[in-house]
Amino acid sequence: MSSPTVQFLSPEWGAALEAAANASPGFREAADALSLTIQQEIEDGDAYALTFADGALEVRWGVVDDADVVFAQNRDTAERISRGDLNAQQAFVLGKLRVRGDLARLLPARDAFVQLERAFEELRDRTAY
């Protein structure tokens, strides 16, 4: 039985992303020593935060006060990144992703991002945009 389709940027999508990451041994190991919150701001008003702590991922909705780094983009860019058509580095270089905050905090998270991307592959296939 296949998993149900989830709408991009819905609470169900966030819960599925969190579950996929936390079910991944590779992600849990890579995120074990991290303490980092990344705010995602979408120009149409959607916002969520990814908090990495103690080897787990938490997805929180809305704008948070404790973000270390903020990624801001329009919905098209957010969708393209989510679908895997564009990665965050490419979007940044192209001027489609604006980043502010303590960027040095991203460097230790590199392996966790790779593992998060791998965990996200199954969810990507069942996300409606």
N, CA, C and O of each residue as an XYZ file, in Angstrom:
516
protein
N       0.846     -1.182      0.000
C       0.000      0.000      0.000
C       0.886      1.238      0.000
O       1.782      1.361      0.835
N       0.645      2.142     -0.918
C       1.470      3.339     -1.009
C       0.983      4.390     -0.016
O      -0.170      4.381      0.415
N       1.882      5.282      0.328
C       1.562      6.368      1.245
C       0.712      7.401      0.521
O       0.820      7.548     -0.696
N      -0.139      8.124      1.262
C      -1.014      9.109      0.605
C      -0.236     10.320      0.096
O       0.840     10.651      0.594
N      -0.816     10.965     -0.908
C      -0.268     12.202     -1.443
C      -0.452     13.316     -0.419
O      -1.479     13.382      0.256
N       0.542     14.188     -0.305
C       0.450     15.332      0.601
C       0.689     16.608     -0.205
O       1.469     16.618     -1.156
N       0.013     17.669      0.186
C       0.143     18.964     -0.472
C       1.393     19.675      0.039
O       1.608     19.766      1.248
N       2.209     20.175     -0.873
C       3.412     20.929     -0.507
C       3.046     22.055      0.450
O       2.055     22.757      0.248
N       3.836     22.216      1.471
C       3.706     23.249      2.498
C       2.464     23.092      3.373
O       2.058     24.045      4.038
N       1.859     21.913      3.383
C       0.747     21.646      4.295
C       1.287     21.058      5.595
O       2.414     20.563      5.623
N       0.505     21.103      6.667
C       0.950     20.448      7.913
C       1.256     18.963      7.713
O       2.168     18.429      8.343
N       0.496     18.294      6.838
C       0.748     16.876      6.562
C       2.102     16.681      5.887
O       2.816     15.722      6.178
N       2.451     17.595      4.986
C       3.756     17.543      4.318
C       4.868     17.731      5.346
O       5.852     16.992      5.338
N       4.716     18.707      6.219
C       5.721     18.937      7.260
C       5.884     17.735      8.172
O       7.004     17.364      8.524
N       4.767     17.126      8.557
C       4.824     15.940      9.424
C       5.509     14.783      8.697
O       6.279     14.036      9.300
N       5.229     14.636      7.401
C       5.861     13.568      6.624
C       7.360     13.806      6.465
O       8.147     12.860      6.515
N       7.759     15.069      6.273
C       9.183     15.398      6.177
C       9.885     15.083      7.497
O      10.952     14.469      7.512
N       9.288     15.502      8.579
C       9.856     15.234      9.901
C       9.974     13.724     10.143
O      11.010     13.249     10.608
N       8.920     12.977      9.831
C       8.933     11.522     10.037
C       9.990     10.842      9.179
O      10.690      9.947      9.651
N      10.113     11.263      7.913
C      11.102     10.654      7.014
C      12.518     10.885      7.527
O      13.340      9.968      7.527
N      12.799     12.095      7.959
C      14.134     12.397      8.477
C      14.418     11.588      9.736
O      15.483     10.986      9.868
N      13.467     11.577     10.652
C      13.692     10.922     11.933
C      13.706      9.402     11.838
O      14.178      8.729     12.755
N      13.193      8.852     10.733
C      13.253      7.409     10.501
C      14.546      6.995      9.812
O      14.816      5.804      9.661
N      15.347      7.975      9.393
C      16.578      7.689      8.653
C      17.776      7.595      9.600
O      18.155      8.594     10.212
N      18.376      6.409      9.727
C      19.572      6.302     10.572
C      20.698      7.227     10.100
O      21.431      7.781     10.920
N      20.836      7.392      8.781
C      21.881      8.275      8.254
C      21.662      9.714      8.679
O      22.609     10.406      9.051
N      20.422     10.167      8.626
C      20.125     11.529      9.064
C      20.367     11.667     10.562
O      21.012     12.620     10.998
N      19.866     10.743     11.338
C      20.017     10.849     12.805
C      21.493     10.901     13.202
O      21.876     11.658     14.094
N      22.314     10.095     12.535
C      23.750     10.108     12.835
C      24.387     11.433     12.423
O      25.165     12.010     13.183
N      24.064     11.916     11.229
C      24.659     13.162     10.720
C      24.202     14.376     11.529
O      24.941     15.354     11.647
N      23.004     14.320     12.081
C      22.455     15.461     12.832
C      22.696     15.349     14.332
O      22.253     16.208     15.094
N      23.389     14.308     14.761
C      23.534     14.017     16.193
C      24.075     15.182     17.008
O      23.571     15.449     18.099
N      25.076     15.873     16.512
C      25.707     16.955     17.285
C      25.184     18.338     16.904
O      25.708     19.346     17.379
N      24.167     18.399     16.059
C      23.690     19.696     15.580
C      22.708     20.354     16.539
O      21.939     19.691     17.235
N      22.761     21.659     16.551
C      21.752     22.498     17.196
C      21.598     23.694     16.265
O      22.389     24.636     16.312
N      20.568     23.647     15.416
C      20.422     24.621     14.341
C      18.956     24.763     13.961
O      18.235     23.772     13.848
N      18.520     26.008     13.765
C      17.171     26.254     13.274
C      17.259     27.095     12.012
O      17.869     28.164     11.995
N      16.629     26.581     10.945
C      16.594     27.267      9.665
C      15.152     27.663      9.370
O      14.269     26.813      9.258
N      14.936     28.948      9.247
C      13.616     29.472      8.887
C      13.485     29.479      7.379
O      14.385     29.949      6.683
N      12.396     28.972      6.867
C      12.080     29.016      5.442
C      10.942     30.015      5.263
O       9.855     29.818      5.807
N      11.181     31.079      4.510
C      10.149     32.075      4.243
C       9.812     32.042      2.759
O      10.687     32.178      1.903
N       8.524     31.857      2.469
C       8.036     31.831      1.104
C       7.284     33.147      0.887
O       6.473     33.540      1.726
N       7.543     33.820     -0.216
C       7.012     35.169     -0.433
C       5.491     35.272     -0.354
O       4.970     36.353     -0.080
N       4.761     34.172     -0.587
C       3.294     34.265     -0.522
C       2.767     34.229      0.902
O       1.556     34.243      1.124
N       3.680     34.184      1.868
C       3.264     34.214      3.266
C       3.498     32.927      4.023
O       3.463     32.933      5.254
N       3.737     31.813      3.330
C       4.025     30.569      4.030
C       5.391     30.660      4.702
O       6.320     31.267      4.170
N       5.496     30.054      5.865
C       6.779     30.017      6.568
C       6.805     28.778      7.453
O       5.802     28.388      8.050
N       7.968     28.183      7.515
C       8.170     27.061      8.428
C       9.636     27.035      8.822
O      10.481     27.646      8.168
N       9.923     26.322      9.893
C      11.299     26.226     10.365
C      11.680     24.764     10.518
O      10.871     23.928     10.921
N      12.920     24.479     10.189
C      13.510     23.162     10.397
C      14.472     23.289     11.574
O      15.442     24.043     11.508
N      14.207     22.560     12.638
C      15.088     22.588     13.798
C      15.785     21.239     13.909
O      15.143     20.195     14.022
N      17.110     21.286     13.876
C      17.957     20.108     14.037
C      18.460     20.125     15.482
O      19.098     21.089     15.907
N      18.175     19.070     16.231
C      18.657     19.003     17.616
C      18.712     17.549     18.058
O      17.768     16.786     17.854
N      19.820     17.183     18.661
C      19.975     15.847     19.254
C      19.669     14.716     18.277
O      19.077     13.706     18.657
N      20.073     14.886     17.016
C      19.901     13.832     16.025
C      18.485     13.725     15.475
O      18.135     12.711     14.871
N      17.679     14.738     15.672
C      16.292     14.698     15.194
C      15.956     15.990     14.463
O      16.635     17.007     14.609
N      14.890     15.920     13.673
C      14.374     17.082     12.964
C      12.984     17.392     13.490
O      12.163     16.494     13.682
N      12.730     18.674     13.720
C      11.390     19.133     14.069
C      10.986     20.181     13.035
O      11.763     21.089     12.740
N       9.784     20.065     12.484
C       9.242     21.047     11.560
C       8.215     21.873     12.329
O       7.264     21.335     12.896
N       8.423     23.190     12.338
C       7.495     24.103     13.009
C       6.941     25.072     11.982
O       7.658     25.508     11.081
N       5.659     25.413     12.117
C       4.991     26.281     11.148
C       5.004     27.720     11.608
O       4.943     28.012     12.803
N       5.084     28.606     10.645
C       5.088     30.032     10.923
C       6.509     30.551     11.082
O       7.483     29.831     10.862
N       6.601     31.810     11.466
C       7.894     32.453     11.693
C       8.294     32.202     13.136
O       7.498     32.399     14.054
N       9.540     31.762     13.332
C      10.040     31.477     14.671
C      11.024     32.569     15.096
O      11.625     33.237     14.254
N      11.178     32.740     16.384
C      12.067     33.774     16.909
C      13.512     33.304     17.061
O      14.416     34.124     17.221
N      13.734     31.997     17.014
C      15.056     31.466     17.332
C      15.837     30.968     16.123
O      16.744     30.150     16.276
N      15.507     31.444     14.924
C      16.198     30.972     13.719
C      17.647     31.439     13.708
O      17.945     32.597     14.002
N      18.533     30.525     13.366
C      19.947     30.847     13.190
C      20.198     31.407     11.790
O      21.019     32.304     11.596
N      19.466     30.851     10.820
C      19.609     31.218      9.419
C      18.210     31.309      8.813
O      17.320     30.536      9.167
N      18.028     32.252      7.905
C      16.749     32.408      7.215
C      16.985     32.274      5.716
O      17.852     32.938      5.148
N      16.195     31.401      5.082
C      16.176     31.257      3.636
C      14.869     31.882      3.155
O      13.795     31.507      3.624
N      14.950     32.822      2.233
C      13.758     33.463      1.680
C      13.740     33.257      0.176
O      14.756     33.421     -0.500
N      12.566     32.893     -0.341
C      12.420     32.621     -1.761
C      10.958     32.754     -2.151
O      10.074     32.811     -1.296
N      10.714     32.804     -3.474
C       9.325     32.795     -3.918
C       8.848     31.347     -3.985
O       9.637     30.413     -3.845
N       7.552     31.177     -4.199
C       6.979     29.833     -4.186
C       7.547     28.958     -5.300
O       7.808     27.776     -5.078
N       7.741     29.513     -6.487
C       8.294     28.734     -7.590
C       9.657     28.161     -7.213
O       9.923     26.983     -7.455
N      10.511     28.976     -6.630
C      11.836     28.502     -6.215
C      11.707     27.430     -5.141
O      12.391     26.409     -5.202
N      10.844     27.649     -4.164
C      10.638     26.653     -3.099
C      10.181     25.321     -3.687
O      10.653     24.260     -3.281
N       9.263     25.385     -4.640
C       8.781     24.154     -5.277
C       9.889     23.474     -6.075
O      10.041     22.254     -6.010
N      10.655     24.245     -6.817
C      11.740     23.662     -7.621
C      12.795     22.996     -6.732
O      13.313     21.932     -7.070
N      13.106     23.621     -5.607
C      14.054     23.015     -4.665
C      13.448     21.736     -4.093
O      14.121     20.708     -4.022
N      12.187     21.794     -3.687
C      11.523     20.630     -3.113
C      11.451     19.470     -4.104
O      11.656     18.317     -3.725
N      11.165     19.765     -5.358
C      11.078     18.716     -6.392
C      12.450     18.148     -6.765
O      12.531     17.094     -7.397
N      13.520     18.835     -6.381
C      14.858     18.384     -6.744
C      15.319     18.930     -8.078
O      16.349     18.502     -8.598
N      14.567     19.878     -8.649
C      14.942     20.486     -9.928
C      16.036     21.540     -9.767
O      16.689     21.918    -10.740
N      16.230     22.002     -8.558
C      17.186     23.065     -8.245
C      17.647     22.830     -6.819
O      16.829     22.536     -5.948
N      18.950     22.955     -6.563
C      19.360     22.836     -5.169
C      19.556     24.236     -4.578
O      19.618     25.228     -5.304
N      19.650     24.294     -3.270
C      19.718     25.586     -2.582
C      20.944     26.391     -3.015
O      20.854     27.610     -3.162
N      22.076     25.738     -3.219
C      23.281     26.459     -3.652
C      23.072     27.092     -5.015
O      23.438     28.248     -5.226
N      22.486     26.344     -5.945
C      22.206     26.888     -7.271
C      21.251     28.072     -7.176
O      21.462     29.103     -7.813
N      20.200     27.916     -6.375
C      19.213     28.981     -6.219
C      19.859     30.235     -5.647
O      19.530     31.349     -6.054
N      20.775     30.056     -4.705
C      21.478     31.198     -4.113
C      22.328     31.912     -5.165
O      22.276     33.136     -5.286
N      23.105     31.148     -5.921
C      23.974     31.717     -6.949
C      23.153     32.459     -8.005
O      23.585     33.491     -8.520
N      21.978     31.935     -8.323
C      21.105     32.554     -9.327
C      20.315     33.751     -8.773
O      19.588     34.415     -9.511
N      20.463     34.015     -7.482
C      19.742     35.128     -6.864
C      18.287     34.812     -6.557
O      17.501     35.720     -6.292
N      17.923     33.549     -6.590
C      16.546     33.137     -6.331
C      16.314     32.757     -4.871
O      15.171     32.598     -4.442
N      17.383     32.613     -4.118
C      17.305     32.286     -2.697
C      18.149     33.307     -1.945
O      19.346     33.447     -2.197
N      17.517     34.011     -1.029
C      18.227     34.990     -0.206
C      18.471     34.365      1.160
O      17.590     33.718      1.726
N      19.663     34.564      1.675
C      20.053     33.947      2.937
C      20.548     35.029      3.877
O      21.312     35.910      3.482
N      20.104     34.956      5.125
C      20.605     35.876      6.139
C      20.732     35.124      7.460
O      20.107     34.084      7.672
N      21.540     35.669      8.318
C      21.758     35.044      9.619
C      23.200     34.591      9.751
O      24.088     35.082      9.053
N      23.417     33.660     10.643
C      24.746     33.150     10.957
C      25.096     32.003     10.006
O      24.916     30.831     10.337
N      25.599     32.359      8.817
C      25.857     31.360      7.780
C      26.898     30.326      8.181
O      26.880     29.206      7.670
N      27.797     30.678      9.078
C      28.803     29.724      9.543
C      28.152     28.523     10.225
O      28.757     27.453     10.299
N      26.936     28.687     10.720
C      26.217     27.582     11.376
C      25.810     26.494     10.377
O      25.507     25.368     10.772
N      25.803     26.835      9.079
C      25.409     25.856      8.067
C      26.508     24.841      7.762
O      26.216     23.706      7.385
N      27.758     25.237      7.920
C      28.875     24.356      7.541
C      28.861     23.015      8.268
O      29.011     21.984      7.613
N      28.688     22.978      9.585
C      28.671     21.672     10.259
C      27.444     20.822      9.908
O      27.407     19.630     10.213
N      26.457     21.425      9.276
C      25.220     20.718      8.949
C      25.245     20.082      7.562
O      24.258     19.478      7.141
N      26.341     20.208      6.862
C      26.403     19.730      5.479
C      25.995     18.260      5.331
O      25.175     17.937      4.471
N      26.543     17.383      6.141
C      26.202     15.961      6.047
C      24.737     15.714      6.394
O      24.092     14.848      5.802
N      24.221     16.466      7.342
C      22.798     16.328      7.700
C      21.914     16.738      6.529
O      20.877     16.116      6.299
N      22.303     17.775      5.782
C      21.527     18.196      4.611
C      21.532     17.106      3.541
O      20.503     16.847      2.918
N      22.673     16.472      3.326
C      22.760     15.379      2.344
C      21.826     14.246      2.758
O      21.090     13.709      1.931
N      21.859     13.886      4.032
C      21.006     12.804      4.523
C      19.528     13.201      4.506
O      18.668     12.362      4.239
N      19.231     14.458      4.784
C      17.851     14.939      4.720
C      17.331     14.843      3.293
O      16.186     14.448      3.073
N      18.159     15.199      2.331
C      17.786     15.095      0.918
C      17.460     13.648      0.563
O      16.488     13.390     -0.147
N      18.257     12.709      1.047
C      18.004     11.285      0.773
C      16.693     10.839      1.417
O      15.908     10.118      0.801
N      16.461     11.262      2.644
C      15.227     10.901      3.340
C      14.010     11.507      2.657
O      12.919     10.939      2.705
N      14.196     12.660      2.022
C      13.111     13.387      1.374
C      12.683     12.760      0.052
O      11.597     13.067     -0.438
N      13.501     11.891     -0.542
C      13.200     11.349     -1.869
C      11.840     10.667     -1.939
O      11.101     10.887     -2.899
N      11.493      9.855     -0.964
C      10.198      9.155     -0.984
C       9.059     10.150     -0.883
O       8.054     10.011     -1.580
N       9.198     11.151     -0.028
C       8.151     12.153      0.133
C       7.989     12.969     -1.135
O       6.870     13.323     -1.508
N       9.078     13.266     -1.791
C       9.038     14.051     -3.037
C       8.112     13.387     -4.057
O       7.360     14.066     -4.757
N       8.170     12.076     -4.137
C       7.365     11.344     -5.113
C       5.864     11.415     -4.839
O       5.060     11.170     -5.738
N       5.484     11.746     -3.614
C       4.060     11.801     -3.295
C       3.595     13.189     -2.853
O       2.558     13.332     -2.206
N       4.375     14.200     -3.210
C       3.999     15.581     -2.904
C       3.288     16.200     -4.106
O       3.760     16.113     -5.240
N       2.145     16.825     -3.835
C       1.404     17.552     -4.867
C       1.771     19.026     -4.768
O       1.798     19.592     -3.675
N       2.055     19.653     -5.924
C       2.477     21.051     -5.941
C       1.405     21.935     -6.519
O       1.589     23.149     -6.611
